């Protein structure tokens, strides 16, 4: 048996996509394996496998959780997990979500006395029964911890980490996008949905008359007939009203390149963001942020220090703050540098060490 405790991670995804999976795989990339031994269980084959192999991170394509329904299948999964956890000497289990019901795998862990930790990447105000099996639920912000249930469950706040190497390696896309170096570029990144405020971003852009200001929208458009609250590419064109300065550039996997292209990043969310990775990523790239004062965002963006905060759906206020930054490159640099310092101090190795300490505390 290894002297280092084995921590079993149910990843809940097989690719580095979406906020929750990006956070987990960033943690794993930065984790000190002299302290613990990670063992990853993937729900299906996926693109993350090549990287895990290159990084010598042991993994198994386990499959999705087995929830109650078919008694024999549930029983088989229970004994499969029981044998696996015992054979691998698993000391603690981390589940990168909190929306499980009563999975056979976690029932096996519970009966073996293995501590189970969930991860609240979003507010959980309707906890499923198996949350009673968890010793703790990691919350990505104070706001998330305060708003989530069960009330008596321990909810340590561990902020999301950022890999500076990734964001330092980004490069500008201005040449390929036909943008001049003299243009001031304002960017929106993320889901193209009404709760993310993309409609407010476009309305804001149309209120800023500067001819040398360009507005980029990066993210995946989805069919609003299938995905409620989403916008199609045609919807964005209609909202832009023929303003050629507003440009949709589609889904960009290497989001770091969008940050390096931009001068200002706008996060106009209308919903209560648990934390908002975009705010952290922009800070890592030394870009000032204009964001809405919702959810956990004020725990990242300090008004007037590393960006500006306005109320949700306050289009005029968004336009005012962005206009200030468009007109003042020195101010942009000051706020952007403050954002970088904040990220370096609070959102790089510090949360990874806190994550390790928590896991080890339960493993021992």
N, C-alpha and C positions, 0 to 999 in steps of 0.2 A: 504493500500500500504506500502511495506517495505521501511524503510528509506534508506536502502542500494540499490544502483542502480542494476537493473537486467541486466546482460550482457548475451546475447544469442550467443552461440558458434555453428556455423555450422561446425561440426568436420570433415566432408568429409571422415571419415573412422570409422569403428566400432571395431578396434583393435589397439593395440600398436605395429604397424609394419611400417616400412619405416621411413625415417627421419622426414617428416612433422608431422605424427601422433605422433611419439615419442616426438617431441618438444612440441606439444600442450598438450599432457597428462602429461608430466613432469611439464609444467607450471601450469596446474590445480592441480596437487598433491601438489605443493609448494605454491599455491596462498593463500593469506590472505583473508579468507571469512568474516572477520570482516569489510572488506572494500567494498566488492561487493558480489552479489549473482549470481553464475554461473548457467546457464540453457543450457544444451547441447542438440543439435538436431543431432541424428545419421542418416546416410543414409540408414542403414539396421540393422537388429539384428547382434550381434557379440560378441566376447569374452570379450570386454572391459566392458560389462554390469555388470558382477559380481563385478568387482572392483569398478565401479561407485556406485553400491548399497552399498557395504561395506564402502565406503568413504562418503556416504550420499550426493553424488552429483546428483542433480536432472537431469533426462534426459528423452527424448522422442525419440522413433524410428520414425523419421519424413519421411524418404524416400529421394531419390535424388532430386536435384533441378529440377523444371519444366521449361524447356526451350520452346521457341515458336515452334509451330508445329501443335498441335491440339487445336483450339481456345477454345472449351468448357472445356477441361482439364486444359488449361492455366488459364481460368477465375475462375474455381473452386479452383485451387491452390492459385490464387491471394487472393480470399476472405477468404480462410482457413487461410492463413498467416496473413492477415489483422486482422481478429478476434483474432487470437492467440496472436499477438504482443500487441494488445490493452488489452486483458484480462490479460496478464502476466505483463503488464506495462514495457515492454522491453525498456531500455534506450539507448542501443548501441548494434550493431551486429558485431561479428567478424567471418569472413569466412576464414577457414584455407587453403586457396588456392587463386589462381587468374585466373583460367582458365575457369570461368563461362562466359556465353554469355549474355543473358538477362533474368535471371530466374524470374519467377512470384513472388517468395518469396521476392527477393530484390527489385522488383518494388513496392511491397506493403510497404516495409520498407521505401523506398524513398518517396513515397507519404504521408506516415505518419510523415515524417521528422525525422526518426530515423537514426543517423549516422551509416555508414557502413565502416568497416575497413577490408581490405584484408591482406593477408600475403604472401610475396614473399619468398618462400623457395628455389626457383630457379629464374634465370634471366627471366624476362618477357619483351622480346623485340618486341612482337606482341600482345599488350593488346587488349582484347575483348571489345566490346562496353560498357558493364556494368561497366567497370573500371571508366567510367565517373561519375558513381553514388557514388563512394567511396570518403570519406574524406581523407583517407590515406591508404598507403600500407606499412606494416611493412617489412623491409628488414633484412635478417639474417646476412648481412655483408655490409661493405662499398662498396665492389666490386659489390655486388648484386644491391645495391641502385644506384650506378653510371652507371651500364650497363642496367638498366631497364627503361621502358617507362610506362606511358606518362611522358615526361620531367617535366611538371609543377605539377605533382601529388606529394604531400608531402610523402616522404619515410623515416621515422625515422628508424635508425639502432638499432635493439635490438637483441643482440646475443642469440644463443640458450642456454638454461640452462641445467645443468647436475644435476641429483639427486645423491649426494655423497653416500647416504645410500645404494642405489642399487649397486654401484660399490665397495663400501667397503665390501659388503656382499659376493662378489665373492670368489671362491676358485679354486685352481689349479686342472687341469685335468691330470697332468702328470702321476699319477699312472694308471689311466684307459686307457691312451693312450700309456702306455708302455715307457714313457720317463724318463730318469734318472734326478735326481736333479743336476747332474753335466753338463748336456747338456745345451747349449745356444739355446734358442728357439726364432725364428724370425717368426712373424705372419703377415698374410694378412687377413683382414676381410672385408666383403662387397659383393657387386654384382660381380658375376663371369663373367665379361664382358671386352671387349677390352678397353672401355673408362676408366675403373677403373685400367687398367694397370696390370692385373694379369699375362699377358704374360711377362711383364718386371720383375715382382717379381720372376717368375720361372727362367728367363734368368739370373737374378742377383744371385739367389741361386746357380746356376750351376757354377758361376764364383768364388764362395767362397769355397775353398777346405777343410776347417776344418771338420774333420770327426765327431766331437762332436757337430756340429751345426745342428739343426733341423729346418725345414721350414714348418709351418702349413698354410693351406689355408682353411678358414671358410666362408661359404656362400652357396647360392643355385645355383646349376648348372641347366641351362635350355637348351632346345633343340634349337641349333642355327638355325635350319630350320624354327622354329616358332618365335624365338626372335633374331632379327638381332644383331650381335656382341657378342652373348653369347658363352660360352664354355661348352661343355659337359664334364662329368667326364673322358671320354676316351680322349678328347682333352687335358686335363691337364696331363694325363699319357704320351701322346705322346710328349708334350712339355718338360716334366721332363726327358725324354730319359732314363728311368730306374734308375734315381738317387733316391735311397730308402730314402734319407734324406728329400725329398720333399713329403709332405703328405696332401691329401685332406681329411678333417674331416667332410664335409657336412655342412648342415645348423645347426647352434647352436642358439637356442632361447635365452639362458642365455649367451649373449656375454661377460658379465663381467667375466665369467669363462675362456674364451680364453685369456683375458687380464692378468688375474692372472697366467695363464700358461706361458705366453710369457715373454721374457726379453727385446725384441725390437719389435716395431710395425712399419710396412712399409706401407705407403699410396702412391702408385706410379701412381696416377690418371693422365690420359692423357687429360681429359676434364676440363673445368673451374669450379671446385667445388664451389658452393655458399659459403660454409664455411667448411664443412667436420666434421660431428659428431665424426667420428672415432678418429680424432686428440684430441678432447675434452675428449672422453671416455678413451683414452690411458693415457692422463694427469691425469685424476681422479684416475687412477690405478698406477700412478707413473712410467709409462713406457716411455722411450724416443722414439721419432718418427723420422723416416726418410721419408720425404714426398717430393712431387714435388711442385715447385713454380708456382702454378696455382690458379686462382680465388681468393677466400677468405682465402685460407690456410695460407698465410703469416701473416694474422691477428691473427692467433692462434699460429703458430710455428715460433719462432724466431731462426734463424740459429745460432747454437753454444750455445744456452741458454737452450732451452728445447727440442732440437732436431736438425735435419739438413734439409736443403732444397737443392734440386737439380732440374735441368731442366727436363721437361717432356720427357719421353722415354730415358733418359740418364742412360742406364743400368750400364755402367762402374762407373759412379759417385755414383749410388745407392750402388753398390758392395763395393766401397771404404769406404763410410760412415758407412755402416753396419759392414764392417770388423773392422773398428776402435772401434766400440762399442762392438763387439764380443770379441776383445782382451783386453778390459779395463772395468772390472766390476765397478770400482770406478767411471769412467766417466758416465757409464750407470745410476748409482745411483744419481749422481749429476744432470744430465739432467732430469731424471725422477722426482726428488724432485722439480726441478724448474717448471716442467709441472704441478705438483699437486698444487703448490702455485699459479700459473697463473690461473688454473681452479677455485680454491677456491675464488680468488679475483674477477674474471671477468665473470665466467660462472656458478654460482650457484644461490644465491638469488638475486644478483644485477639485472640480466636481468628480473627476475620475477617481482621485484618491479617496474622496468621501464615499463614493460608491463601493470601492474596494473595502474600506473600513467597515461599512455596514454589512457587506456580505461576510467578511471575516468574523465580525462580531457574532453572527448567527451560526457560522460554520464551527466555531470553537465551542 
